[in-house]
Structure formats: C-alpha cells, structure tokens
Amino acid sequence: MMIGWLVLVLLVIGAVWLAVGYSRRPTPDGQASARRILGERYARGELDTEEYHRRLDALR
C-alpha cells in the first residue's frame, strides 16, 4: 500500500515537472513573440486591419 502511494506521488511530481518544463520552452524562431507583439500593437490602434493582416501573413 505504501509503495502505491509513493508511485502515485512520483507520477504527480513528474507530470508537474514536465508541464512546467514544456511551458517554459522558448519558440525556436520567435514567431510566437512577434505575433503577440503584433496583436498588441493592433489592439492599441497602432496598426489598421489591412496592415495587421499584411504583417501577420509575412510572419507565416
């Protein structure tokens, strides 16, 4: 019974460790960051819709 609890605790710790590790991985080329910044600029009104879509297409 004690071994079962130990295995369960280790599995939960491993799952949390993996989840945190994957969420902190940087994007290889920074595209996600660039899309986020582009979206923020569009939301602030710095870009009109046409310019936003043109730049978004260029990022893809």
Predicted model as a PDB file, atoms N, CA, C, CB and O in Angstrom, pLDDT in the B-factor column:
MODEL        1                                                                  
ATOM      1  N   MET A   1       0.833  -1.193   0.000  1.00 78.00           N  
ATOM      2  CA  MET A   1       0.000   0.000   0.000  1.00 78.00           C  
ATOM      3  C   MET A   1       0.878   1.258   0.000  1.00 78.00           C  
ATOM      4  CB  MET A   1      -0.948  -0.002   1.221  1.00 78.00           C  
ATOM      5  O   MET A   1       0.608   2.209  -0.733  1.00 78.00           O  
ATOM      6  N   MET A   2       1.917   1.252   0.817  1.00 87.00           N  
ATOM      7  CA  MET A   2       2.810   2.401   0.892  1.00 87.00           C  
ATOM      8  C   MET A   2       3.542   2.618  -0.430  1.00 87.00           C  
ATOM      9  CB  MET A   2       3.814   2.216   2.026  1.00 87.00           C  
ATOM     10  O   MET A   2       3.774   3.762  -0.821  1.00 87.00           O  
ATOM     11  N   ILE A   3       3.904   1.559  -1.113  1.00 90.00           N  
ATOM     12  CA  ILE A   3       4.594   1.664  -2.401  1.00 90.00           C  
ATOM     13  C   ILE A   3       3.664   2.285  -3.444  1.00 90.00           C  
ATOM     14  CB  ILE A   3       5.087   0.271  -2.875  1.00 90.00           C  
ATOM     15  O   ILE A   3       4.107   3.062  -4.289  1.00 90.00           O  
ATOM     16  N   GLY A   4       2.391   1.944  -3.384  1.00 88.00           N  
ATOM     17  CA  GLY A   4       1.408   2.512  -4.310  1.00 88.00           C  
ATOM     18  C   GLY A   4       1.308   4.020  -4.163  1.00 88.00           C  
ATOM     19  O   GLY A   4       1.260   4.739  -5.161  1.00 88.00           O  
ATOM     20  N   TRP A   5       1.276   4.508  -2.923  1.00 89.00           N  
ATOM     21  CA  TRP A   5       1.217   5.954  -2.681  1.00 89.00           C  
ATOM     22  C   TRP A   5       2.493   6.638  -3.155  1.00 89.00           C  
ATOM     23  CB  TRP A   5       0.989   6.242  -1.188  1.00 89.00           C  
ATOM     24  O   TRP A   5       2.449   7.730  -3.721  1.00 89.00           O  
ATOM     25  N   LEU A   6       3.609   6.001  -2.923  1.00 90.00           N  
ATOM     26  CA  LEU A   6       4.889   6.556  -3.350  1.00 90.00           C  
ATOM     27  C   LEU A   6       4.939   6.685  -4.876  1.00 90.00           C  
ATOM     28  CB  LEU A   6       6.051   5.677  -2.847  1.00 90.00           C  
ATOM     29  O   LEU A   6       5.381   7.705  -5.405  1.00 90.00           O  
ATOM     30  N   VAL A   7       4.491   5.660  -5.565  1.00 88.00           N  
ATOM     31  CA  VAL A   7       4.456   5.696  -7.028  1.00 88.00           C  
ATOM     32  C   VAL A   7       3.516   6.800  -7.505  1.00 88.00           C  
ATOM     33  CB  VAL A   7       4.014   4.327  -7.598  1.00 88.00           C  
ATOM     34  O   VAL A   7       3.843   7.529  -8.440  1.00 88.00           O  
ATOM     35  N   LEU A   8       2.362   6.926  -6.877  1.00 90.00           N  
ATOM     36  CA  LEU A   8       1.396   7.960  -7.249  1.00 90.00           C  
ATOM     37  C   LEU A   8       1.990   9.359  -7.054  1.00 90.00           C  
ATOM     38  CB  LEU A   8       0.105   7.810  -6.421  1.00 90.00           C  
ATOM     39  O   LEU A   8       1.854  10.214  -7.929  1.00 90.00           O  
ATOM     40  N   VAL A   9       2.632   9.590  -5.940  1.00 89.00           N  
ATOM     41  CA  VAL A   9       3.248  10.889  -5.674  1.00 89.00           C  
ATOM     42  C   VAL A   9       4.341  11.179  -6.698  1.00 89.00           C  
ATOM     43  CB  VAL A   9       3.828  10.933  -4.245  1.00 89.00           C  
ATOM     44  O   VAL A   9       4.439  12.300  -7.197  1.00 89.00           O  
ATOM     45  N   LEU A  10       5.151  10.191  -7.013  1.00 90.00           N  
ATOM     46  CA  LEU A  10       6.202  10.385  -8.006  1.00 90.00           C  
ATOM     47  C   LEU A  10       5.633  10.687  -9.394  1.00 90.00           C  
ATOM     48  CB  LEU A  10       7.090   9.153  -8.069  1.00 90.00           C  
ATOM     49  O   LEU A  10       6.193  11.496 -10.134  1.00 90.00           O  
ATOM     50  N   LEU A  11       4.533  10.045  -9.743  1.00 91.00           N  
ATOM     51  CA  LEU A  11       3.895  10.317 -11.033  1.00 91.00           C  
ATOM     52  C   LEU A  11       3.350  11.745 -11.090  1.00 91.00           C  
ATOM     53  CB  LEU A  11       2.764   9.311 -11.290  1.00 91.00           C  
ATOM     54  O   LEU A  11       3.482  12.424 -12.108  1.00 91.00           O  
ATOM     55  N   VAL A  12       2.745  12.191 -10.007  1.00 90.00           N  
ATOM     56  CA  VAL A  12       2.211  13.558  -9.976  1.00 90.00           C  
ATOM     57  C   VAL A  12       3.352  14.566 -10.060  1.00 90.00           C  
ATOM     58  CB  VAL A  12       1.376  13.794  -8.691  1.00 90.00           C  
ATOM     59  O   VAL A  12       3.264  15.542 -10.805  1.00 90.00           O  
ATOM     60  N   ILE A  13       4.409  14.338  -9.309  1.00 89.00           N  
ATOM     61  CA  ILE A  13       5.559  15.248  -9.354  1.00 89.00           C  
ATOM     62  C   ILE A  13       6.162  15.268 -10.753  1.00 89.00           C  
ATOM     63  CB  ILE A  13       6.627  14.832  -8.317  1.00 89.00           C  
ATOM     64  O   ILE A  13       6.512  16.336 -11.254  1.00 89.00           O  
ATOM     65  N   GLY A  14       6.288  14.126 -11.384  1.00 84.00           N  
ATOM     66  CA  GLY A  14       6.821  14.057 -12.740  1.00 84.00           C  
ATOM     67  C   GLY A  14       5.942  14.783 -13.747  1.00 84.00           C  
ATOM     68  O   GLY A  14       6.445  15.466 -14.639  1.00 84.00           O  
ATOM     69  N   ALA A  15       4.626  14.634 -13.605  1.00 85.00           N  
ATOM     70  CA  ALA A  15       3.703  15.313 -14.523  1.00 85.00           C  
ATOM     71  C   ALA A  15       3.802  16.825 -14.375  1.00 85.00           C  
ATOM     72  CB  ALA A  15       2.258  14.854 -14.272  1.00 85.00           C  
ATOM     73  O   ALA A  15       3.809  17.547 -15.371  1.00 85.00           O  
ATOM     74  N   VAL A  16       3.878  17.305 -13.142  1.00 83.00           N  
ATOM     75  CA  VAL A  16       4.014  18.749 -12.918  1.00 83.00           C  
ATOM     76  C   VAL A  16       5.347  19.242 -13.467  1.00 83.00           C  
ATOM     77  CB  VAL A  16       3.897  19.084 -11.411  1.00 83.00           C  
ATOM     78  O   VAL A  16       5.404  20.298 -14.097  1.00 83.00           O  
ATOM     79  N   TRP A  17       6.401  18.500 -13.239  1.00 78.00           N  
ATOM     80  CA  TRP A  17       7.726  18.882 -13.715  1.00 78.00           C  
ATOM     81  C   TRP A  17       7.739  18.985 -15.242  1.00 78.00           C  
ATOM     82  CB  TRP A  17       8.784  17.868 -13.238  1.00 78.00           C  
ATOM     83  O   TRP A  17       8.294  19.933 -15.797  1.00 78.00           O  
ATOM     84  N   LEU A  18       7.127  18.013 -15.918  1.00 77.00           N  
ATOM     85  CA  LEU A  18       7.070  18.047 -17.381  1.00 77.00           C  
ATOM     86  C   LEU A  18       6.230  19.215 -17.881  1.00 77.00           C  
ATOM     87  CB  LEU A  18       6.505  16.736 -17.920  1.00 77.00           C  
ATOM     88  O   LEU A  18       6.604  19.886 -18.842  1.00 77.00           O  
ATOM     89  N   ALA A  19       5.103  19.457 -17.233  1.00 73.00           N  
ATOM     90  CA  ALA A  19       4.222  20.548 -17.654  1.00 73.00           C  
ATOM     91  C   ALA A  19       4.927  21.895 -17.518  1.00 73.00           C  
ATOM     92  CB  ALA A  19       2.923  20.544 -16.826  1.00 73.00           C  
ATOM     93  O   ALA A  19       4.826  22.738 -18.410  1.00 73.00           O  
ATOM     94  N   VAL A  20       5.621  22.101 -16.438  1.00 72.00           N  
ATOM     95  CA  VAL A  20       6.336  23.361 -16.237  1.00 72.00           C  
ATOM     96  C   VAL A  20       7.483  23.470 -17.235  1.00 72.00           C  
ATOM     97  CB  VAL A  20       6.868  23.468 -14.786  1.00 72.00           C  
ATOM     98  O   VAL A  20       7.724  24.549 -17.776  1.00 72.00           O  
ATOM     99  N   GLY A  21       8.178  22.401 -17.482  1.00 69.00           N  
ATOM    100  CA  GLY A  21       9.285  22.421 -18.425  1.00 69.00           C  
ATOM    101  C   GLY A  21       8.839  22.739 -19.837  1.00 69.00           C  
ATOM    102  O   GLY A  21       9.511  23.498 -20.536  1.00 69.00           O  
ATOM    103  N   TYR A  22       7.720  22.176 -20.275  1.00 62.00           N  
ATOM    104  CA  TYR A  22       7.238  22.429 -21.626  1.00 62.00           C  
ATOM    105  C   TYR A  22       6.681  23.840 -21.768  1.00 62.00           C  
ATOM    106  CB  TYR A  22       6.176  21.411 -22.003  1.00 62.00           C  
ATOM    107  O   TYR A  22       6.785  24.433 -22.842  1.00 62.00           O  
ATOM    108  N   SER A  23       6.099  24.382 -20.722  1.00 57.00           N  
ATOM    109  CA  SER A  23       5.527  25.719 -20.830  1.00 57.00           C  
ATOM    110  C   SER A  23       6.593  26.792 -20.867  1.00 57.00           C  
ATOM    111  CB  SER A  23       4.587  25.978 -19.682  1.00 57.00           C  
ATOM    112  O   SER A  23       6.320  27.907 -21.312  1.00 57.00           O  
ATOM    113  N   ARG A  24       7.801  26.493 -20.413  1.00 59.00           N  
ATOM    114  CA  ARG A  24       8.872  27.485 -20.388  1.00 59.00           C  
ATOM    115  C   ARG A  24       9.784  27.408 -21.600  1.00 59.00           C  
ATOM    116  CB  ARG A  24       9.687  27.321 -19.142  1.00 59.00           C  
ATOM    117  O   ARG A  24      10.738  28.178 -21.707  1.00 59.00           O  
ATOM    118  N   ARG A  25       9.504  26.491 -22.511  1.00 59.00           N  
ATOM    119  CA  ARG A  25      10.361  26.368 -23.684  1.00 59.00           C  
ATOM    120  C   ARG A  25      10.180  27.574 -24.595  1.00 59.00           C  
ATOM    121  CB  ARG A  25      10.057  25.067 -24.448  1.00 59.00           C  
ATOM    122  O   ARG A  25       9.044  27.928 -24.912  1.00 59.00           O  
ATOM    123  N   PRO A  26      11.260  28.215 -25.026  1.00 57.00           N  
ATOM    124  CA  PRO A  26      11.124  29.346 -25.948  1.00 57.00           C  
ATOM    125  C   PRO A  26      10.803  28.847 -27.355  1.00 57.00           C  
ATOM    126  CB  PRO A  26      12.416  30.197 -25.961  1.00 57.00           C  
ATOM    127  O   PRO A  26      11.114  27.710 -27.711  1.00 57.00           O  
ATOM    128  N   THR A  27      10.191  29.698 -28.131  1.00 58.00           N  
ATOM    129  CA  THR A  27       9.935  29.331 -29.517  1.00 58.00           C  
ATOM    130  C   THR A  27      11.251  29.393 -30.276  1.00 58.00           C  
ATOM    131  CB  THR A  27       8.866  30.266 -30.166  1.00 58.00           C  
ATOM    132  O   THR A  27      12.061  30.282 -30.011  1.00 58.00           O  
ATOM    133  N   PRO A  28      11.489  28.491 -31.198  1.00 60.00           N  
ATOM    134  CA  PRO A  28      12.777  28.448 -31.873  1.00 60.00           C  
ATOM    135  C   PRO A  28      13.091  29.698 -32.687  1.00 60.00           C  
ATOM    136  CB  PRO A  28      12.828  27.260 -32.763  1.00 60.00           C  
ATOM    137  O   PRO A  28      14.250  30.106 -32.756  1.00 60.00           O  
ATOM    138  N   ASP A  29      12.098  30.306 -33.298  1.00 63.00           N  
ATOM    139  CA  ASP A  29      12.380  31.455 -34.158  1.00 63.00           C  
ATOM    140  C   ASP A  29      11.726  32.740 -33.682  1.00 63.00           C  
ATOM    141  CB  ASP A  29      11.931  31.164 -35.553  1.00 63.00           C  
ATOM    142  O   ASP A  29      11.821  33.764 -34.358  1.00 63.00           O  
ATOM    143  N   GLY A  30      11.079  32.710 -32.555  1.00 70.00           N  
ATOM    144  CA  GLY A  30      10.475  33.919 -32.011  1.00 70.00           C  
ATOM    145  C   GLY A  30       9.174  34.325 -32.664  1.00 70.00           C  
ATOM    146  O   GLY A  30       8.687  35.430 -32.422  1.00 70.00           O  
ATOM    147  N   GLN A  31       8.587  33.451 -33.499  1.00 72.00           N  
ATOM    148  CA  GLN A  31       7.352  33.814 -34.193  1.00 72.00           C  
ATOM    149  C   GLN A  31       6.205  34.073 -33.227  1.00 72.00           C  
ATOM    150  CB  GLN A  31       6.961  32.722 -35.167  1.00 72.00           C  
ATOM    151  O   GLN A  31       5.413  34.989 -33.448  1.00 72.00           O  
ATOM    152  N   ALA A  32       6.099  33.287 -32.164  1.00 77.00           N  
ATOM    153  CA  ALA A  32       5.003  33.483 -31.223  1.00 77.00           C  
ATOM    154  C   ALA A  32       5.123  34.848 -30.559  1.00 77.00           C  
ATOM    155  CB  ALA A  32       4.988  32.365 -30.163  1.00 77.00           C  
ATOM    156  O   ALA A  32       4.121  35.532 -30.354  1.00 77.00           O  
ATOM    157  N   SER A  33       6.329  35.238 -30.227  1.00 84.00           N  
ATOM    158  CA  SER A  33       6.562  36.537 -29.616  1.00 84.00           C  
ATOM    159  C   SER A  33       6.230  37.655 -30.604  1.00 84.00           C  
ATOM    160  CB  SER A  33       8.021  36.653 -29.140  1.00 84.00           C  
ATOM    161  O   SER A  33       5.614  38.653 -30.231  1.00 84.00           O  
ATOM    162  N   ALA A  34       6.627  37.492 -31.831  1.00 86.00           N  
ATOM    163  CA  ALA A  34       6.356  38.503 -32.843  1.00 86.00           C  
ATOM    164  C   ALA A  34       4.855  38.641 -33.090  1.00 86.00           C  
ATOM    165  CB  ALA A  34       7.076  38.156 -34.147  1.00 86.00           C  
ATOM    166  O   ALA A  34       4.352  39.753 -33.251  1.00 86.00           O  
ATOM    167  N   ARG A  35       4.137  37.514 -33.120  1.00 88.00           N  
ATOM    168  CA  ARG A  35       2.684  37.566 -33.302  1.00 88.00           C  
ATOM    169  C   ARG A  35       2.011  38.236 -32.114  1.00 88.00           C  
ATOM    170  CB  ARG A  35       2.115  36.157 -33.501  1.00 88.00           C  
ATOM    171  O   ARG A  35       1.035  38.968 -32.283  1.00 88.00           O  
ATOM    172  N   ARG A  36       2.525  37.992 -30.913  1.00 87.00           N  
ATOM    173  CA  ARG A  36       1.953  38.603 -29.719  1.00 87.00           C  
ATOM    174  C   ARG A  36       2.136  40.119 -29.760  1.00 87.00           C  
ATOM    175  CB  ARG A  36       2.598  38.017 -28.449  1.00 87.00           C  
ATOM    176  O   ARG A  36       1.203  40.871 -29.478  1.00 87.00           O  
ATOM    177  N   ILE A  37       3.337  40.558 -30.111  1.00 90.00           N  
ATOM    178  CA  ILE A  37       3.610  41.989 -30.196  1.00 90.00           C  
ATOM    179  C   ILE A  37       2.749  42.636 -31.279  1.00 90.00           C  
ATOM    180  CB  ILE A  37       5.103  42.238 -30.479  1.00 90.00           C  
ATOM    181  O   ILE A  37       2.208  43.725 -31.087  1.00 90.00           O  
ATOM    182  N   LEU A  38       2.628  41.961 -32.408  1.00 92.00           N  
ATOM    183  CA  LEU A  38       1.795  42.475 -33.499  1.00 92.00           C  
ATOM    184  C   LEU A  38       0.348  42.614 -33.041  1.00 92.00           C  
ATOM    185  CB  LEU A  38       1.879  41.549 -34.732  1.00 92.00           C  
ATOM    186  O   LEU A  38      -0.302  43.619 -33.331  1.00 92.00           O  
ATOM    187  N   GLY A  39      -0.156  41.616 -32.332  1.00 92.00           N  
ATOM    188  CA  GLY A  39      -1.521  41.677 -31.818  1.00 92.00           C  
ATOM    189  C   GLY A  39      -1.714  42.805 -30.813  1.00 92.00           C  
ATOM    190  O   GLY A  39      -2.760  43.454 -30.798  1.00 92.00           O  
ATOM    191  N   GLU A  40      -0.717  43.038 -29.981  1.00 92.00           N  
ATOM    192  CA  GLU A  40      -0.799  44.133 -29.010  1.00 92.00           C  
ATOM    193  C   GLU A  40      -0.831  45.487 -29.719  1.00 92.00           C  
ATOM    194  CB  GLU A  40       0.390  44.076 -28.032  1.00 92.00           C  
ATOM    195  O   GLU A  40      -1.596  46.374 -29.339  1.00 92.00           O  
ATOM    196  N   ARG A  41      -0.002  45.641 -30.747  1.00 92.00           N  
ATOM    197  CA  ARG A  41       0.010  46.896 -31.497  1.00 92.00           C  
ATOM    198  C   ARG A  41      -1.320  47.125 -32.213  1.00 92.00           C  
ATOM    199  CB  ARG A  41       1.159  46.898 -32.511  1.00 92.00           C  
ATOM    200  O   ARG A  41      -1.804  48.255 -32.288  1.00 92.00           O  
ATOM    201  N   TYR A  42      -1.903  46.059 -32.734  1.00 92.00           N  
ATOM    202  CA  TYR A  42      -3.211  46.166 -33.392  1.00 92.00           C  
ATOM    203  C   TYR A  42      -4.279  46.547 -32.370  1.00 92.00           C  
ATOM    204  CB  TYR A  42      -3.585  44.832 -34.096  1.00 92.00           C  
ATOM    205  O   TYR A  42      -5.141  47.380 -32.650  1.00 92.00           O  
ATOM    206  N   ALA A  43      -4.224  45.943 -31.200  1.00 94.00           N  
ATOM    207  CA  ALA A  43      -5.209  46.233 -30.154  1.00 94.00           C  
ATOM    208  C   ALA A  43      -5.100  47.683 -29.670  1.00 94.00           C  
ATOM    209  CB  ALA A  43      -5.026  45.270 -28.972  1.00 94.00           C  
ATOM    210  O   ALA A  43      -6.108  48.293 -29.313  1.00 94.00           O  
ATOM    211  N   ARG A  44      -3.894  48.231 -29.657  1.00 93.00           N  
ATOM    212  CA  ARG A  44      -3.709  49.628 -29.234  1.00 93.00           C  
ATOM    213  C   ARG A  44      -4.094  50.626 -30.330  1.00 93.00           C  
ATOM    214  CB  ARG A  44      -2.256  49.858 -28.823  1.00 93.00           C  
ATOM    215  O   ARG A  44      -4.158  51.831 -30.085  1.00 93.00           O  
ATOM    216  N   GLY A  45      -4.348  50.123 -31.528  1.00 93.00           N  
ATOM    217  CA  GLY A  45      -4.737  51.001 -32.627  1.00 93.00           C  
ATOM    218  C   GLY A  45      -3.565  51.549 -33.406  1.00 93.00           C  
ATOM    219  O   GLY A  45      -3.740  52.464 -34.212  1.00 93.00           O  
ATOM    220  N   GLU A  46      -2.372  51.017 -33.190  1.00 91.00           N  
ATOM    221  CA  GLU A  46      -1.197  51.488 -33.925  1.00 91.00           C  
ATOM    222  C   GLU A  46      -1.201  50.999 -35.366  1.00 91.00           C  
ATOM    223  CB  GLU A  46       0.076  51.032 -33.229  1.00 91.00           C  
ATOM    224  O   GLU A  46      -0.560  51.604 -36.226  1.00 91.00           O  
ATOM    225  N   LEU A  47      -1.913  49.913 -35.639  1.00 89.00           N  
ATOM    226  CA  LEU A  47      -1.989  49.340 -36.988  1.00 89.00           C  
ATOM    227  C   LEU A  47      -3.454  49.238 -37.388  1.00 89.00           C  
ATOM    228  CB  LEU A  47      -1.293  47.938 -37.054  1.00 89.00           C  
ATOM    229  O   LEU A  47      -4.313  48.917 -36.566  1.00 89.00           O  
ATOM    230  N   ASP A  48      -3.733  49.517 -38.674  1.00 92.00           N  
ATOM    231  CA  ASP A  48      -5.091  49.265 -39.139  1.00 92.00           C  
ATOM    232  C   ASP A  48      -5.216  47.792 -39.530  1.00 92.00           C  
ATOM    233  CB  ASP A  48      -5.454  50.194 -40.338  1.00 92.00           C  
ATOM    234  O   ASP A  48      -4.227  47.059 -39.534  1.00 92.00           O  
ATOM    235  N   THR A  49      -6.418  47.372 -39.855  1.00 91.00           N  
ATOM    236  CA  THR A  49      -6.680  45.960 -40.125  1.00 91.00           C  
ATOM    237  C   THR A  49      -5.877  45.446 -41.310  1.00 91.00           C  
ATOM    238  CB  THR A  49      -8.156  45.744 -40.375  1.00 91.00           C  
ATOM    239  O   THR A  49      -5.334  44.342 -41.269  1.00 91.00           O  
ATOM    240  N   GLU A  50      -5.806  46.244 -42.359  1.00 93.00           N  
ATOM    241  CA  GLU A  50      -5.067  45.813 -43.552  1.00 93.00           C  
ATOM    242  C   GLU A  50      -3.584  45.604 -43.236  1.00 93.00           C  
ATOM    243  CB  GLU A  50      -5.224  46.848 -44.682  1.00 93.00           C  
ATOM    244  O   GLU A  50      -2.999  44.599 -43.640  1.00 93.00           O  
ATOM    245  N   GLU A  51      -2.980  46.547 -42.519  1.00 92.00           N  
ATOM    246  CA  GLU A  51      -1.562  46.446 -42.166  1.00 92.00           C  
ATOM    247  C   GLU A  51      -1.319  45.259 -41.232  1.00 92.00           C  
ATOM    248  CB  GLU A  51      -1.076  47.753 -41.504  1.00 92.00           C  
ATOM    249  O   GLU A  51      -0.323  44.546 -41.359  1.00 92.00           O  
ATOM    250  N   TYR A  52      -2.244  45.060 -40.295  1.00 92.00           N  
ATOM    251  CA  TYR A  52      -2.122  43.932 -39.365  1.00 92.00           C  
ATOM    252  C   TYR A  52      -2.093  42.601 -40.119  1.00 92.00           C  
ATOM    253  CB  TYR A  52      -3.286  43.942 -38.354  1.00 92.00           C  
ATOM    254  O   TYR A  52      -1.233  41.756 -39.870  1.00 92.00           O  
ATOM    255  N   HIS A  53      -3.037  42.425 -41.038  1.00 93.00           N  
ATOM    256  CA  HIS A  53      -3.103  41.168 -41.795  1.00 93.00           C  
ATOM    257  C   HIS A  53      -1.900  41.004 -42.730  1.00 93.00           C  
ATOM    258  CB  HIS A  53      -4.403  41.110 -42.608  1.00 93.00           C  
ATOM    259  O   HIS A  53      -1.415  39.889 -42.924  1.00 93.00           O  
ATOM    260  N   ARG A  54      -1.424  42.095 -43.302  1.00 93.00           N  
ATOM    261  CA  ARG A  54      -0.248  42.020 -44.171  1.00 93.00           C  
ATOM    262  C   ARG A  54       0.974  41.549 -43.386  1.00 93.00           C  
ATOM    263  CB  ARG A  54       0.031  43.389 -44.821  1.00 93.00           C  
ATOM    264  O   ARG A  54       1.723  40.683 -43.839  1.00 93.00           O  
ATOM    265  N   ARG A  55       1.160  42.127 -42.214  1.00 91.00           N  
ATOM    266  CA  ARG A  55       2.314  41.738 -41.393  1.00 91.00           C  
ATOM    267  C   ARG A  55       2.144  40.331 -40.828  1.00 91.00           C  
ATOM    268  CB  ARG A  55       2.515  42.739 -40.247  1.00 91.00           C  
ATOM    269  O   ARG A  55       3.120  39.589 -40.715  1.00 91.00           O  
ATOM    270  N   LEU A  56       0.938  39.962 -40.479  1.00 89.00           N  
ATOM    271  CA  LEU A  56       0.686  38.610 -39.974  1.00 89.00           C  
ATOM    272  C   LEU A  56       0.986  37.578 -41.053  1.00 89.00           C  
ATOM    273  CB  LEU A  56      -0.773  38.470 -39.493  1.00 89.00           C  
ATOM    274  O   LEU A  56       1.588  36.542 -40.772  1.00 89.00           O  
ATOM    275  N   ASP A  57       0.574  37.854 -42.276  1.00 89.00           N  
ATOM    276  CA  ASP A  57       0.886  36.948 -43.387  1.00 89.00           C  
ATOM    277  C   ASP A  57       2.393  36.849 -43.621  1.00 89.00           C  
ATOM    278  CB  ASP A  57       0.189  37.420 -44.670  1.00 89.00           C  
ATOM    279  O   ASP A  57       2.900  35.781 -43.964  1.00 89.00           O  
ATOM    280  N   ALA A  58       3.101  37.947 -43.438  1.00 89.00           N  
ATOM    281  CA  ALA A  58       4.547  37.939 -43.619  1.00 89.00           C  
ATOM    282  C   ALA A  58       5.214  37.073 -42.536  1.00 89.00           C  
ATOM    283  CB  ALA A  58       5.105  39.386 -43.580  1.00 89.00           C  
ATOM    284  O   ALA A  58       6.229  36.431 -42.803  1.00 89.00           O  
ATOM    285  N   LEU A  59       4.665  37.051 -41.348  1.00 83.00           N  
ATOM    286  CA  LEU A  59       5.228  36.228 -40.285  1.00 83.00           C  
ATOM    287  C   LEU A  59       5.025  34.731 -40.542  1.00 83.00           C  
ATOM    288  CB  LEU A  59       4.606  36.612 -38.954  1.00 83.00           C  
ATOM    289  O   LEU A  59       5.830  33.905 -40.113  1.00 83.00           O  
ATOM    290  N   ARG A  60       3.972  34.403 -41.226  1.00 80.00           N  
ATOM    291  CA  ARG A  60       3.692  32.991 -41.514  1.00 80.00           C  
ATOM    292  C   ARG A  60       4.599  32.533 -42.603  1.00 80.00           C  
ATOM    293  CB  ARG A  60       2.224  32.768 -41.910  1.00 80.00           C  
ATOM    294  O   ARG A  60       4.539  31.372 -43.009  1.00 80.00           O  
TER     295      ARG A  60                                                      
ENDMDL                                                                          
END                                                                             
